[in-house]
Amino acid sequence: MPWTVHIDGGSRGNPGPAGAGVHIADPSGRTTFAGGFFLGKLTNNQAEYRGMLAALDVLERAGADDIEIVSDSQLMVRQINGEYRVKSPDLAPLFEEARRRLGRFRQWKMRHVLRGENVHADKLANDAMDARRDVVAVDLLKLAPSSAAQVSSSDRAAQRPSSAAAAGGPPAATAASPTVDVYVLKPPAGGVCPAGLNRNTVFRFGNKIPGGLCVDGCAAVIEAVAVLQSGSVDGSETVLTPQCGRPGCGAVFEVRRPG
């Protein structure tokens, strides 16, 4: 199975302040890296390519040799796959660098998806543009390039894997795990969620996983729950906001300690 990376890039002004989002899952499907990169002033297409180069940086650090790149930029996908020529002098150096670095991997492929299937990367790109700096939400293997060093305190909490996470699984709660509440901050898109979640629904995690969450929703929140249960964050760092990974869902959760 390949490592799968969703990438996105955009600018506000074209050209204007630009950002790129990178969301990487390892061959088991576990989210290994999720980050946004602030790129300065670029065009949309330049930002798309810069997002791809950032993703290749992280994948190389992870030691990946078989990769699948997913993007909603039809232009970039067709250029990389050799279906379109690169006519823009601004894009040609980025294209050449991307193709050169793809050659370092044993196997790679790139495919196009609609924007609705690329929501994680899109959100990360916008987070970086909003913050006007690099942001890292998940970095289980410490893969972030040096340019992504500026991370908020809540982001740092999400990055700290337990020994179980380092072994390839989610962090485990202790035998006497404190309770953590998971709120539905943003409900799923209509007709997507098999559990039918509603806004402001609350799930309380203790030593057991509560009922009522679909598999994807549970996978989205379990690491954040375990981080708060572990006590590895300060009292002021009590809120994390993971997003459901089910395609087209878009649900956002708020994970926090009660009280």
N, C-alpha and C positions, 0 to 999 in steps of 0.2 A: 504494500500500500504506500502511496506517496504522501509526503508532507503537502498540505493544502494551504495556500495563502490567498486570501482575498485582499485586493488592493484598491485604493481609490485616491484620486487627487482632484483638487479644484482650487479656484481662486475667486476672490470677490472683486470683480472689476475687469478681469481678463484683458490685460494683465492687472494684477492687484495682489494684496496679501494672500498667500497661498498656503495650502496644507496638504498633507498626504496621510492616509490611514492604512495600517497594515495589521491584518488579523491572521494569525498562523495557528493551524492545528497539526499536531504530530500524526504519525500513521495510525495511532489508536483513536484519533478523533478528539483528543484532549486539547483545549486551547492552551498553547504554550507561550504565545506572545500576542499582545494587543497594544498597539501604540499609535499615536499621532505625531507627525513631524511638521513643525512650522518651517516654511521654505523661503520666506521673504517675498519679494515681488516677482511673480511668474504668471504665465498664461495657464489656462486649464490644461492644455495638452502637455506643457512642460511639467506641470505638477503631477500628472498621471505617470509620466516616465520617471520622475524623481521618486515617486512612491514605489515603483517597481524596483528601482535601484536600492532603495532602503530595505525593501523586503528581501532582496538577494543578499544584502549584507547580513541580515539576521539569520537567514537560512544557512549561509556559509558558517556562521558562528555555531549554529546548532549541529553542524556536521551532516546536514541533509544531502543525499545524493540523488533522490528521486522526488521531483516536485511537480505540483500542479498549480498554476497561477490562474486566478479567477479575477476578471475585471469587467466593469460595465462600460469601458471605453472601447467601442467597436473599432475606432480608428487605430488605437495602439495595438489591439489584439491582431487585427489584420496586417498591420505593418510587421509586427514581430513574427507572425506566421508566414510572412512572405507573400501575402495576397495583395497588399498595397505597397507602392513605392513611397519612400520618405522624401518629399519634395521641399519641406521647410528647412531652411538652414539652421533654425533654432532647435529643431528636433533631431537633425541628423547625428550630431555628436552623442546625444542621449541614446538614440537608437543603436548606434554602433557600440557604445559602452554596454548597453543591456545585452546585446547579442554576444559580445565577447565574454561577458560574465556568465551567461547561460551555458556557454561551452564548458564551464568548469564542473557542471553537474553531469552525473552519469546519464540521467534521463530527465527530460522536462517536457511539459506541454502547457499550452495556454489556451483558455477558452473564454468566450464572452457570455455574460449573463445580463439580464435586465437589472435596472437599478434596485428594484425591490428585493432582489436576491443578494444584494451587496450592502445591506444596511449597517453591518458592524463597521466595515471599513469606512463607509461614508460618515458615520457618526464620529469615528476617531479623527478623520480629516477635519471635520468641523470643530471638534474639541480643540485641536491644535490651533486652528484659525481664531477661535474665540479667545483662547488663552494667550495667543501670540508667542507661544513657546512649545517645545516638545512636551508631550504628556505620555506616560506609560501606565496602562491599567493593569496589565498582567505581564509578568516576565519570570516564569517559573524556573528557567535555566540560566538566568542572568545573561541574556543575549543582547540587551539594548546597546546600540552603538553609543560612542561617547557623546554624540550630538543630542542624544535623548536623555541626558543626565538630569535635567530639571524635572522632578517628579513631586507631586503634591503629597502631603502626609497620608491622605487616605489611599492614594495610589500605592505608596510604599507598603501600606498594610496589605493590599491585595497581592503584592508581589511576594510576600514572605511565605514560602512553602514550608509545610511541616516535613518531617522525615518521610512520612507516607507519600507526600506529593513528590519528593525527590526520587522515590522509588517507582513513580509512575502512576500513582493513584491520588485521589483527593485527600486533603488533610483530614485526619480522624479526630473526632471529639474525645475528650477524656471520659472516664467512667462517670464522673460527676459533672457533666457539662452544664454550664450556666445557660439559661434560656436566651434565645435571640429571636427577635420578631422580624418577619419578612412581610412588607407591605407591597401591594400591587400599586405602584406609583403611576404607571401608564398601562391601561388595559390592552390586551391583544387585539390585533385587527379582527374584524368580524368574520366569524366562520373558520378561523385558523386554529384556535386553541382547542384541543380535545377536552380540556378540563373546564372550559367556559369561564375563565376568570373574570372577575369584575373589579373595577377600580376600588381601592381602599380595603380590599379583602386582606385579612391578616392571617399569617401562618406562624405558629410558634414552634421553634425548634428547641428541643432539649436533648435528651439522650436518644430520642427517636425522631425519624422524619415524619412530619404530619401528612395526613391524607389531603387530597384535593389539588395537588400540583401535578402537572404532567411531567414526563421524564425529562423533557428539554428544559422546562422551568426549574426543576429540581437541580439539574446539572448546572444551570446558570448561577444559582445562588449558593450551592453547597460550599464552595471554597470561601466565599465571603462569610458565611455562617461560621465555618470552622476557624477562620482568622479571629473573629470576635470572641468565639468561645475559648480560644487558646489564651486570651489575655495578653497577646503580644503587641497590642496597640495601647496607646495612652487613653485616658478617660475622655479626652476631647476628640479622639479619632474614632467615633462610634457609628458612623454612617457610611455605607458603601452602596453603590447603585449599579448592579449588574443588569445586563439585558439578555432576554431569552434568545437562544441560538436557533430556534425553530424557524426555517425559512418563511418570510412573510409575516411573522408574528409581531415583532416590534414591541412586545411587552417589556416594561422596565420595572425593576423591583428596588425597593429601599430596604436595606438590611441594617438593623440597628439593635442595640441593647435596649430592653424595656426600661422605662423610667428615665 
